[in-house]
């Protein structure tokens, strides 16, 4: 089983080394020495927890906390703040900015490990996050849609599905399948960072199914970027010999042997500009319908529902 990932941030190399020595046996470690480096690593590596110094050369710990809590993709990341200061106002500032817990330096290594475990456990219990991608799950997806309907907000929803994923997963095994799911999640996150806003939402329905909730004007450009990036990555999902051939041979859903070429991705898009929604079931039904239509094409494809209600 893969280790949980922890990002440690401190501008003191000795503290970084101590944090690494304390946590490396149990967790996969990422390190950063500035606030901006920490934010970039958060977006690219998706750690399970952040251990954050209060004072950094470019940004303070509370400033970083506020940025994280406003970012829909990062907002659920648990944060443990460290500081060499003992003043009560520093603790209050960190906690009010969004830190989940607080420890003073020098810290006790056993206590640090215990607090990291506790925060990750509590975060997992409170968030229906997918354990593989750490993206919000079905409860959070439904809540996000209910808020959009209740607030009468304009939105578009992308329903995303990897085509013939089961065949590749059966052929290579679940570890290869998991790596493809993670790569797809990173592609989706990057598409939002490049073409969306910090208020956009990405959810992992389960398996190889995802959703994105964004602004209507951004939906098709996001879909195009996802397709371009996924198609560029797809050949690398095959092992070298199969990549050269351009296909694998394995059983389909009916038990017969078929040739499966590089994976493709299908996206169905629906928008509140074209529909009047009163319940999340309407959105899910139409989104699934558009995604199914997109899957009828052999190449990666997005289909937008332009019908008016």
Secondary structure, 3 states (H helix, E strand, C coil): CCCCEEEEECCCHHHHHHHHHHHCCCCEEEEECCHHHHHHHHHHHCCCEEEEECECCCCEHHHHHHHHHHCCCCCCCEEEEEECCCCHHHHHHHHHHCCCEEEECCCCHHHHHHHHHHHHHHHHHHCCECCCCCCECHHHHHHHHHHHHHHCCCCEEEEEEEECHHHHHHHHCHHHHHHHHHHHHHHHHHHHHHHCCCCCEEEEEECCEEEEEECHHHHHHHHHHHHHHHHHHHHHHCCHHHHHHCEEEEECCCCCEEEEECCEEEEEEEECCCCCCCCHHHHHHHHHHHHHHHCCCCCCEEEECCCCC
